[in-house]
Amino acid sequence: MPLTAEQQLEAMRRVAAWRADPAQPVACPACGTPGLAVIDRSARPHAEWYALACPACGLSETLHIPLGAAVPTLD
């Protein structure tokens, strides 16, 4: 079952926490159980893509976070 809008927002918060400290366990945005696997498959500078998998509830989702367009320098 896909993540709800609220769960997607929570997933983004948890990915941000994972990026800040990858050694800390991450709780699943669907069931709340620690142990969420996060794989960074981003295509920066265009978008961030994360594969999320939870062994407890079977969650298997890809989270897409679009990034702003690159701004050319004026130099």
PyMOL Python script that loads the backbone (N, CA, C, O; Angstrom):
from pymol import cmd

cmd.read_pdbstr("""\
ATOM      1  N   MET A   1       0.838  -1.169   0.000  1.00  0.00           N
ATOM      2  CA  MET A   1       0.000   0.000   0.000  1.00  0.00           C
ATOM      3  C   MET A   1       0.893   1.245   0.000  1.00  0.00           C
ATOM      4  O   MET A   1       1.830   1.321   0.794  1.00  0.00           O
ATOM      5  N   PRO A   2       0.625   2.209  -0.862  1.00  0.00           N
ATOM      6  CA  PRO A   2       1.479   3.406  -0.925  1.00  0.00           C
ATOM      7  C   PRO A   2       1.381   4.237   0.355  1.00  0.00           C
ATOM      8  O   PRO A   2       0.406   4.152   1.102  1.00  0.00           O
ATOM      9  N   LEU A   3       2.409   5.032   0.580  1.00  0.00           N
ATOM     10  CA  LEU A   3       2.413   5.926   1.729  1.00  0.00           C
ATOM     11  C   LEU A   3       1.381   7.031   1.534  1.00  0.00           C
ATOM     12  O   LEU A   3       1.176   7.517   0.422  1.00  0.00           O
ATOM     13  N   THR A   4       0.737   7.418   2.627  1.00  0.00           N
ATOM     14  CA  THR A   4      -0.173   8.566   2.580  1.00  0.00           C
ATOM     15  C   THR A   4       0.659   9.838   2.488  1.00  0.00           C
ATOM     16  O   THR A   4       1.879   9.797   2.647  1.00  0.00           O
ATOM     17  N   ALA A   5       0.009  10.960   2.234  1.00  0.00           N
ATOM     18  CA  ALA A   5       0.720  12.243   2.165  1.00  0.00           C
ATOM     19  C   ALA A   5       1.425  12.535   3.487  1.00  0.00           C
ATOM     20  O   ALA A   5       2.560  13.009   3.496  1.00  0.00           O
ATOM     21  N   GLU A   6       0.760  12.255   4.590  1.00  0.00           N
ATOM     22  CA  GLU A   6       1.359  12.481   5.907  1.00  0.00           C
ATOM     23  C   GLU A   6       2.572  11.578   6.114  1.00  0.00           C
ATOM     24  O   GLU A   6       3.590  12.018   6.649  1.00  0.00           O
ATOM     25  N   GLN A   7       2.469  10.326   5.695  1.00  0.00           N
ATOM     26  CA  GLN A   7       3.590   9.393   5.820  1.00  0.00           C
ATOM     27  C   GLN A   7       4.747   9.799   4.913  1.00  0.00           C
ATOM     28  O   GLN A   7       5.908   9.601   5.270  1.00  0.00           O
ATOM     29  N   GLN A   8       4.447  10.362   3.748  1.00  0.00           N
ATOM     30  CA  GLN A   8       5.512  10.834   2.862  1.00  0.00           C
ATOM     31  C   GLN A   8       6.277  11.984   3.505  1.00  0.00           C
ATOM     32  O   GLN A   8       7.503  12.037   3.418  1.00  0.00           O
ATOM     33  N   LEU A   9       5.561  12.905   4.149  1.00  0.00           N
ATOM     34  CA  LEU A   9       6.232  13.999   4.858  1.00  0.00           C
ATOM     35  C   LEU A   9       7.111  13.455   5.980  1.00  0.00           C
ATOM     36  O   LEU A   9       8.237  13.910   6.180  1.00  0.00           O
ATOM     37  N   GLU A  10       6.583  12.480   6.704  1.00  0.00           N
ATOM     38  CA  GLU A  10       7.366  11.865   7.778  1.00  0.00           C
ATOM     39  C   GLU A  10       8.571  11.134   7.201  1.00  0.00           C
ATOM     40  O   GLU A  10       9.646  11.159   7.799  1.00  0.00           O
ATOM     41  N   ALA A  11       8.414  10.488   6.058  1.00  0.00           N
ATOM     42  CA  ALA A  11       9.530   9.807   5.402  1.00  0.00           C
ATOM     43  C   ALA A  11      10.621  10.814   5.038  1.00  0.00           C
ATOM     44  O   ALA A  11      11.805  10.520   5.196  1.00  0.00           O
ATOM     45  N   MET A  12      10.240  11.994   4.554  1.00  0.00           N
ATOM     46  CA  MET A  12      11.228  13.031   4.221  1.00  0.00           C
ATOM     47  C   MET A  12      11.975  13.479   5.473  1.00  0.00           C
ATOM     48  O   MET A  12      13.188  13.688   5.428  1.00  0.00           O
ATOM     49  N   ARG A  13      11.263  13.629   6.591  1.00  0.00           N
ATOM     50  CA  ARG A  13      11.919  14.007   7.852  1.00  0.00           C
ATOM     51  C   ARG A  13      12.902  12.920   8.287  1.00  0.00           C
ATOM     52  O   ARG A  13      14.006  13.217   8.744  1.00  0.00           O
ATOM     53  N   ARG A  14      12.499  11.688   8.142  1.00  0.00           N
ATOM     54  CA  ARG A  14      13.357  10.576   8.585  1.00  0.00           C
ATOM     55  C   ARG A  14      14.565  10.399   7.672  1.00  0.00           C
ATOM     56  O   ARG A  14      15.643  10.031   8.137  1.00  0.00           O
ATOM     57  N   VAL A  15      14.396  10.656   6.386  1.00  0.00           N
ATOM     58  CA  VAL A  15      15.540  10.618   5.468  1.00  0.00           C
ATOM     59  C   VAL A  15      16.513  11.740   5.820  1.00  0.00           C
ATOM     60  O   VAL A  15      17.728  11.541   5.785  1.00  0.00           O
ATOM     61  N   ALA A  16      15.987  12.922   6.159  1.00  0.00           N
ATOM     62  CA  ALA A  16      16.855  14.036   6.560  1.00  0.00           C
ATOM     63  C   ALA A  16      17.649  13.663   7.813  1.00  0.00           C
ATOM     64  O   ALA A  16      18.840  13.961   7.902  1.00  0.00           O
ATOM     65  N   ALA A  17      17.000  13.015   8.777  1.00  0.00           N
ATOM     66  CA  ALA A  17      17.698  12.570   9.987  1.00  0.00           C
ATOM     67  C   ALA A  17      18.748  11.514   9.645  1.00  0.00           C
ATOM     68  O   ALA A  17      19.845  11.521  10.204  1.00  0.00           O
ATOM     69  N   TRP A  18      18.410  10.609   8.727  1.00  0.00           N
ATOM     70  CA  TRP A  18      19.362   9.580   8.286  1.00  0.00           C
ATOM     71  C   TRP A  18      20.573  10.219   7.619  1.00  0.00           C
ATOM     72  O   TRP A  18      21.706   9.795   7.848  1.00  0.00           O
ATOM     73  N   ARG A  19      20.336  11.240   6.792  1.00  0.00           N
ATOM     74  CA  ARG A  19      21.456  11.916   6.130  1.00  0.00           C
ATOM     75  C   ARG A  19      22.357  12.604   7.145  1.00  0.00           C
ATOM     76  O   ARG A  19      23.575  12.643   6.971  1.00  0.00           O
ATOM     77  N   ALA A  20      21.758  13.153   8.216  1.00  0.00           N
ATOM     78  CA  ALA A  20      22.535  13.830   9.249  1.00  0.00           C
ATOM     79  C   ALA A  20      23.373  12.848  10.068  1.00  0.00           C
ATOM     80  O   ALA A  20      24.479  13.181  10.494  1.00  0.00           O
ATOM     81  N   ASP A  21      22.848  11.636  10.288  1.00  0.00           N
ATOM     82  CA  ASP A  21      23.567  10.630  11.077  1.00  0.00           C
ATOM     83  C   ASP A  21      23.186   9.232  10.598  1.00  0.00           C
ATOM     84  O   ASP A  21      22.308   8.597  11.183  1.00  0.00           O
ATOM     85  N   PRO A  22      23.842   8.743   9.535  1.00  0.00           N
ATOM     86  CA  PRO A  22      23.491   7.442   8.959  1.00  0.00           C
ATOM     87  C   PRO A  22      23.684   6.260   9.907  1.00  0.00           C
ATOM     88  O   PRO A  22      23.137   5.186   9.657  1.00  0.00           O
ATOM     89  N   ALA A  23      24.437   6.427  10.975  1.00  0.00           N
ATOM     90  CA  ALA A  23      24.675   5.322  11.905  1.00  0.00           C
ATOM     91  C   ALA A  23      23.480   5.079  12.830  1.00  0.00           C
ATOM     92  O   ALA A  23      23.351   3.995  13.400  1.00  0.00           O
ATOM     93  N   GLN A  24      22.610   6.073  12.983  1.00  0.00           N
ATOM     94  CA  GLN A  24      21.446   5.928  13.863  1.00  0.00           C
ATOM     95  C   GLN A  24      20.335   5.165  13.160  1.00  0.00           C
ATOM     96  O   GLN A  24      20.102   5.377  11.970  1.00  0.00           O
ATOM     97  N   PRO A  25      19.638   4.271  13.880  1.00  0.00           N
ATOM     98  CA  PRO A  25      18.518   3.549  13.269  1.00  0.00           C
ATOM     99  C   PRO A  25      17.394   4.516  12.890  1.00  0.00           C
ATOM    100  O   PRO A  25      17.149   5.509  13.574  1.00  0.00           O
ATOM    101  N   VAL A  26      16.729   4.203  11.802  1.00  0.00           N
ATOM    102  CA  VAL A  26      15.622   5.035  11.312  1.00  0.00           C
ATOM    103  C   VAL A  26      14.329   4.239  11.461  1.00  0.00           C
ATOM    104  O   VAL A  26      14.262   3.064  11.102  1.00  0.00           O
ATOM    105  N   ALA A  27      13.302   4.903  12.000  1.00  0.00           N
ATOM    106  CA  ALA A  27      12.004   4.252  12.160  1.00  0.00           C
ATOM    107  C   ALA A  27      11.216   4.342  10.859  1.00  0.00           C
ATOM    108  O   ALA A  27      11.309   5.335  10.138  1.00  0.00           O
ATOM    109  N   CYS A  28      10.461   3.329  10.569  1.00  0.00           N
ATOM    110  CA  CYS A  28       9.627   3.268   9.368  1.00  0.00           C
ATOM    111  C   CYS A  28       8.520   4.317   9.454  1.00  0.00           C
ATOM    112  O   CYS A  28       7.898   4.458  10.507  1.00  0.00           O
ATOM    113  N   PRO A  29       8.259   5.058   8.373  1.00  0.00           N
ATOM    114  CA  PRO A  29       7.183   6.045   8.399  1.00  0.00           C
ATOM    115  C   PRO A  29       5.795   5.406   8.374  1.00  0.00           C
ATOM    116  O   PRO A  29       4.805   6.079   8.664  1.00  0.00           O
ATOM    117  N   ALA A  30       5.708   4.136   8.038  1.00  0.00           N
ATOM    118  CA  ALA A  30       4.414   3.454   7.978  1.00  0.00           C
ATOM    119  C   ALA A  30       4.061   2.774   9.305  1.00  0.00           C
ATOM    120  O   ALA A  30       2.942   2.918   9.796  1.00  0.00           O
ATOM    121  N   CYS A  31       5.019   2.031   9.889  1.00  0.00           N
ATOM    122  CA  CYS A  31       4.704   1.259  11.098  1.00  0.00           C
ATOM    123  C   CYS A  31       5.411   1.766  12.348  1.00  0.00           C
ATOM    124  O   CYS A  31       5.037   1.393  13.460  1.00  0.00           O
ATOM    125  N   GLY A  32       6.437   2.618  12.180  1.00  0.00           N
ATOM    126  CA  GLY A  32       7.148   3.174  13.322  1.00  0.00           C
ATOM    127  C   GLY A  32       8.241   2.300  13.892  1.00  0.00           C
ATOM    128  O   GLY A  32       8.892   2.688  14.862  1.00  0.00           O
ATOM    129  N   THR A  33       8.459   1.138  13.323  1.00  0.00           N
ATOM    130  CA  THR A  33       9.482   0.221  13.822  1.00  0.00           C
ATOM    131  C   THR A  33      10.864   0.656  13.354  1.00  0.00           C
ATOM    132  O   THR A  33      11.046   0.923  12.166  1.00  0.00           O
ATOM    133  N   PRO A  34      11.849   0.736  14.258  1.00  0.00           N
ATOM    134  CA  PRO A  34      13.215   1.050  13.830  1.00  0.00           C
ATOM    135  C   PRO A  34      13.756  -0.050  12.917  1.00  0.00           C
ATOM    136  O   PRO A  34      13.369  -1.213  13.033  1.00  0.00           O
ATOM    137  N   GLY A  35      14.643   0.327  12.022  1.00  0.00           N
ATOM    138  CA  GLY A  35      15.262  -0.643  11.124  1.00  0.00           C
ATOM    139  C   GLY A  35      14.980  -0.383   9.658  1.00  0.00           C
ATOM    140  O   GLY A  35      15.250  -1.235   8.811  1.00  0.00           O
ATOM    141  N   LEU A  36      14.435   0.796   9.348  1.00  0.00           N
ATOM    142  CA  LEU A  36      14.170   1.148   7.952  1.00  0.00           C
ATOM    143  C   LEU A  36      15.485   1.202   7.182  1.00  0.00           C
ATOM    144  O   LEU A  36      16.434   1.852   7.619  1.00  0.00           O
ATOM    145  N   ALA A  37      15.544   0.531   6.050  1.00  0.00           N
ATOM    146  CA  ALA A  37      16.710   0.591   5.172  1.00  0.00           C
ATOM    147  C   ALA A  37      16.520   1.750   4.213  1.00  0.00           C
ATOM    148  O   ALA A  37      15.475   1.871   3.573  1.00  0.00           O
ATOM    149  N   VAL A  38      17.535   2.607   4.112  1.00  0.00           N
ATOM    150  CA  VAL A  38      17.491   3.766   3.223  1.00  0.00           C
ATOM    151  C   VAL A  38      18.667   3.667   2.269  1.00  0.00           C
ATOM    152  O   VAL A  38      19.818   3.565   2.694  1.00  0.00           O
ATOM    153  N   ILE A  39      18.370   3.696   0.969  1.00  0.00           N
ATOM    154  CA  ILE A  39      19.422   3.667  -0.055  1.00  0.00           C
ATOM    155  C   ILE A  39      19.286   4.944  -0.877  1.00  0.00           C
ATOM    156  O   ILE A  39      18.229   5.225  -1.442  1.00  0.00           O
ATOM    157  N   ASP A  40      20.375   5.715  -0.934  1.00  0.00           N
ATOM    158  CA  ASP A  40      20.383   6.969  -1.684  1.00  0.00           C
ATOM    159  C   ASP A  40      20.661   6.662  -3.151  1.00  0.00           C
ATOM    160  O   ASP A  40      21.738   6.180  -3.503  1.00  0.00           O
ATOM    161  N   ARG A  41      19.688   6.942  -3.993  1.00  0.00           N
ATOM    162  CA  ARG A  41      19.829   6.739  -5.446  1.00  0.00           C
ATOM    163  C   ARG A  41      19.636   8.059  -6.183  1.00  0.00           C
ATOM    164  O   ARG A  41      19.092   8.098  -7.286  1.00  0.00           O
ATOM    165  N   SER A  42      20.090   9.131  -5.555  1.00  0.00           N
ATOM    166  CA  SER A  42      19.856  10.477  -6.060  1.00  0.00           C
ATOM    167  C   SER A  42      20.582  10.754  -7.360  1.00  0.00           C
ATOM    168  O   SER A  42      21.615  10.162  -7.672  1.00  0.00           O
ATOM    169  N   ALA A  43      19.996  11.679  -8.107  1.00  0.00           N
ATOM    170  CA  ALA A  43      20.578  12.163  -9.363  1.00  0.00           C
ATOM    171  C   ALA A  43      20.790  13.666  -9.210  1.00  0.00           C
ATOM    172  O   ALA A  43      20.189  14.472  -9.919  1.00  0.00           O
ATOM    173  N   ARG A  44      21.655  14.019  -8.271  1.00  0.00           N
ATOM    174  CA  ARG A  44      21.901  15.437  -8.005  1.00  0.00           C
ATOM    175  C   ARG A  44      22.604  16.060  -9.197  1.00  0.00           C
ATOM    176  O   ARG A  44      23.420  15.382  -9.822  1.00  0.00           O
ATOM    177  N   PRO A  45      22.347  17.269  -9.536  1.00  0.00           N
ATOM    178  CA  PRO A  45      21.613  18.316  -8.828  1.00  0.00           C
ATOM    179  C   PRO A  45      20.129  18.367  -9.189  1.00  0.00           C
ATOM    180  O   PRO A  45      19.456  19.332  -8.828  1.00  0.00           O
ATOM    181  N   HIS A  46      19.607  17.383  -9.875  1.00  0.00           N
ATOM    182  CA  HIS A  46      18.234  17.446 -10.368  1.00  0.00           C
ATOM    183  C   HIS A  46      17.195  16.953  -9.377  1.00  0.00           C
ATOM    184  O   HIS A  46      16.129  17.554  -9.249  1.00  0.00           O
ATOM    185  N   ALA A  47      17.488  15.871  -8.678  1.00  0.00           N
ATOM    186  CA  ALA A  47      16.505  15.288  -7.759  1.00  0.00           C
ATOM    187  C   ALA A  47      17.194  14.373  -6.765  1.00  0.00           C
ATOM    188  O   ALA A  47      18.284  13.856  -7.010  1.00  0.00           O
ATOM    189  N   GLU A  48      16.526  14.190  -5.636  1.00  0.00           N
ATOM    190  CA  GLU A  48      16.955  13.188  -4.669  1.00  0.00           C
ATOM    191  C   GLU A  48      15.967  12.023  -4.761  1.00  0.00           C
ATOM    192  O   GLU A  48      14.753  12.225  -4.799  1.00  0.00           O
ATOM    193  N   TRP A  49      16.505  10.811  -4.795  1.00  0.00           N
ATOM    194  CA  TRP A  49      15.701   9.582  -4.834  1.00  0.00           C
ATOM    195  C   TRP A  49      16.202   8.675  -3.729  1.00  0.00           C
ATOM    196  O   TRP A  49      17.405   8.446  -3.603  1.00  0.00           O
ATOM    197  N   TYR A  50      15.289   8.161  -2.935  1.00  0.00           N
ATOM    198  CA  TYR A  50      15.656   7.256  -1.859  1.00  0.00           C
ATOM    199  C   TYR A  50      14.789   6.005  -1.943  1.00  0.00           C
ATOM    200  O   TYR A  50      13.566   6.092  -2.058  1.00  0.00           O
ATOM    201  N   ALA A  51      15.425   4.853  -1.885  1.00  0.00           N
ATOM    202  CA  ALA A  51      14.697   3.589  -1.804  1.00  0.00           C
ATOM    203  C   ALA A  51      14.544   3.277  -0.324  1.00  0.00           C
ATOM    204  O   ALA A  51      15.524   3.248   0.420  1.00  0.00           O
ATOM    205  N   LEU A  52      13.300   3.043   0.098  1.00  0.00           N
ATOM    206  CA  LEU A  52      12.994   2.760   1.499  1.00  0.00           C
ATOM    207  C   LEU A  52      12.441   1.341   1.610  1.00  0.00           C
ATOM    208  O   LEU A  52      11.589   0.935   0.820  1.00  0.00           O
ATOM    209  N   ALA A  53      12.934   0.590   2.598  1.00  0.00           N
ATOM    210  CA  ALA A  53      12.449  -0.780   2.803  1.00  0.00           C
ATOM    211  C   ALA A  53      12.389  -1.063   4.300  1.00  0.00           C
ATOM    212  O   ALA A  53      13.338  -0.800   5.038  1.00  0.00           O
ATOM    213  N   CYS A  54      11.257  -1.604   4.727  1.00  0.00           N
ATOM    214  CA  CYS A  54      11.069  -1.952   6.139  1.00  0.00           C
ATOM    215  C   CYS A  54      10.862  -3.462   6.248  1.00  0.00           C
ATOM    216  O   CYS A  54       9.905  -3.999   5.690  1.00  0.00           O
ATOM    217  N   PRO A  55      11.759  -4.150   6.969  1.00  0.00           N
ATOM    218  CA  PRO A  55      11.586  -5.597   7.135  1.00  0.00           C
ATOM    219  C   PRO A  55      10.403  -5.954   8.042  1.00  0.00           C
ATOM    220  O   PRO A  55       9.889  -7.070   7.968  1.00  0.00           O
ATOM    221  N   ALA A  56       9.969  -5.028   8.892  1.00  0.00           N
ATOM    222  CA  ALA A  56       8.884  -5.321   9.836  1.00  0.00           C
ATOM    223  C   ALA A  56       7.516  -5.347   9.163  1.00  0.00           C
ATOM    224  O   ALA A  56       6.723  -6.257   9.404  1.00  0.00           O
ATOM    225  N   CYS A  57       7.231  -4.345   8.312  1.00  0.00           N
ATOM    226  CA  CYS A  57       5.898  -4.263   7.705  1.00  0.00           C
ATOM    227  C   CYS A  57       5.894  -4.526   6.199  1.00  0.00           C
ATOM    228  O   CYS A  57       4.831  -4.593   5.582  1.00  0.00           O
ATOM    229  N   GLY A  58       7.085  -4.677   5.609  1.00  0.00           N
ATOM    230  CA  GLY A  58       7.156  -4.956   4.181  1.00  0.00           C
ATOM    231  C   GLY A  58       7.117  -3.726   3.296  1.00  0.00           C
ATOM    232  O   GLY A  58       6.993  -3.850   2.078  1.00  0.00           O
ATOM    233  N   LEU A  59       7.220  -2.540   3.880  1.00  0.00           N
ATOM    234  CA  LEU A  59       7.237  -1.310   3.079  1.00  0.00           C
ATOM    235  C   LEU A  59       8.359  -1.377   2.056  1.00  0.00           C
ATOM    236  O   LEU A  59       9.488  -1.739   2.385  1.00  0.00           O
ATOM    237  N   SER A  60       8.049  -1.032   0.839  1.00  0.00           N
ATOM    238  CA  SER A  60       9.034  -0.937  -0.235  1.00  0.00           C
ATOM    239  C   SER A  60       8.606   0.228  -1.112  1.00  0.00           C
ATOM    240  O   SER A  60       7.747   0.078  -1.981  1.00  0.00           O
ATOM    241  N   GLU A  61       9.205   1.387  -0.881  1.00  0.00           N
ATOM    242  CA  GLU A  61       8.811   2.617  -1.553  1.00  0.00           C
ATOM    243  C   GLU A  61      10.033   3.345  -2.074  1.00  0.00           C
ATOM    244  O   GLU A  61      11.148   3.145  -1.592  1.00  0.00           O
ATOM    245  N   THR A  62       9.809   4.186  -3.056  1.00  0.00           N
ATOM    246  CA  THR A  62      10.830   5.101  -3.537  1.00  0.00           C
ATOM    247  C   THR A  62      10.332   6.507  -3.263  1.00  0.00           C
ATOM    248  O   THR A  62       9.221   6.871  -3.650  1.00  0.00           O
ATOM    249  N   LEU A  63      11.161   7.293  -2.594  1.00  0.00           N
ATOM    250  CA  LEU A  63      10.814   8.664  -2.253  1.00  0.00           C
ATOM    251  C   LEU A  63      11.552   9.592  -3.199  1.00  0.00           C
ATOM    252  O   LEU A  63      12.775   9.517  -3.317  1.00  0.00           O
ATOM    253  N   HIS A  64      10.817  10.471  -3.877  1.00  0.00           N
ATOM    254  CA  HIS A  64      11.384  11.408  -4.842  1.00  0.00           C
ATOM    255  C   HIS A  64      11.255  12.812  -4.287  1.00  0.00           C
ATOM    256  O   HIS A  64      10.163  13.244  -3.918  1.00  0.00           O
ATOM    257  N   ILE A  65      12.379  13.529  -4.227  1.00  0.00           N
ATOM    258  CA  ILE A  65      12.384  14.916  -3.772  1.00  0.00           C
ATOM    259  C   ILE A  65      13.001  15.749  -4.885  1.00  0.00           C
ATOM    260  O   ILE A  65      14.218  15.720  -5.070  1.00  0.00           O
ATOM    261  N   PRO A  66      12.170  16.507  -5.644  1.00  0.00           N
ATOM    262  CA  PRO A  66      12.730  17.336  -6.715  1.00  0.00           C
ATOM    263  C   PRO A  66      13.567  18.472  -6.144  1.00  0.00           C
ATOM    264  O   PRO A  66      13.243  19.026  -5.093  1.00  0.00           O
ATOM    265  N   LEU A  67      14.615  18.806  -6.823  1.00  0.00           N
ATOM    266  CA  LEU A  67      15.482  19.919  -6.428  1.00  0.00           C
ATOM    267  C   LEU A  67      15.302  21.054  -7.434  1.00  0.00           C
ATOM    268  O   LEU A  67      14.882  20.828  -8.569  1.00  0.00           O
ATOM    269  N   GLY A  68      15.619  22.258  -7.013  1.00  0.00           N
ATOM    270  CA  GLY A  68      15.497  23.414  -7.898  1.00  0.00           C
ATOM    271  C   GLY A  68      16.478  23.327  -9.055  1.00  0.00           C
ATOM    272  O   GLY A  68      17.501  22.644  -8.987  1.00  0.00           O
ATOM    273  N   ALA A  69      16.140  24.027 -10.097  1.00  0.00           N
ATOM    274  CA  ALA A  69      17.011  24.066 -11.272  1.00  0.00           C
ATOM    275  C   ALA A  69      18.312  24.767 -10.939  1.00  0.00           C
ATOM    276  O   ALA A  69      18.349  25.690 -10.126  1.00  0.00           O
ATOM    277  N   ALA A  70      19.359  24.322 -11.569  1.00  0.00           N
ATOM    278  CA  ALA A  70      20.659  24.954 -11.374  1.00  0.00           C
ATOM    279  C   ALA A  70      20.621  26.380 -11.920  1.00  0.00           C
ATOM    280  O   ALA A  70      20.093  26.634 -13.002  1.00  0.00           O
ATOM    281  N   VAL A  71      21.187  27.290 -11.156  1.00  0.00           N
ATOM    282  CA  VAL A  71      21.227  28.705 -11.563  1.00  0.00           C
ATOM    283  C   VAL A  71      22.596  28.990 -12.126  1.00  0.00           C
ATOM    284  O   VAL A  71      23.599  28.776 -11.446  1.00  0.00           O
ATOM    285  N   PRO A  72      22.661  29.475 -13.372  1.00  0.00           N
ATOM    286  CA  PRO A  72      23.983  29.782 -13.930  1.00  0.00           C
ATOM    287  C   PRO A  72      24.607  30.957 -13.179  1.00  0.00           C
ATOM    288  O   PRO A  72      23.914  31.867 -12.723  1.00  0.00           O
ATOM    289  N   THR A  73      25.924  30.911 -13.064  1.00  0.00           N
ATOM    290  CA  THR A  73      26.624  32.001 -12.378  1.00  0.00           C
ATOM    291  C   THR A  73      26.704  33.213 -13.292  1.00  0.00           C
ATOM    292  O   THR A  73      26.613  33.087 -14.513  1.00  0.00           O
ATOM    293  N   LEU A  74      26.871  34.365 -12.708  1.00  0.00           N
ATOM    294  CA  LEU A  74      27.000  35.611 -13.476  1.00  0.00           C
ATOM    295  C   LEU A  74      28.454  36.004 -13.670  1.00  0.00           C
ATOM    296  O   LEU A  74      28.756  37.075 -14.198  1.00  0.00           O
ATOM    297  N   ASP A  75      29.355  35.122 -13.234  1.00  0.00           N
ATOM    298  CA  ASP A  75      30.788  35.422 -13.373  1.00  0.00           C
ATOM    299  C   ASP A  75      31.248  35.246 -14.785  1.00  0.00           C
ATOM    300  O   ASP A  75      32.424  35.456 -15.081  1.00  0.00           O
TER     301      ASP A  75
END
""", "prot")
cmd.dss("prot")
cmd.show_as("cartoon", "prot")
cmd.util.cbc("prot")
cmd.orient("prot")
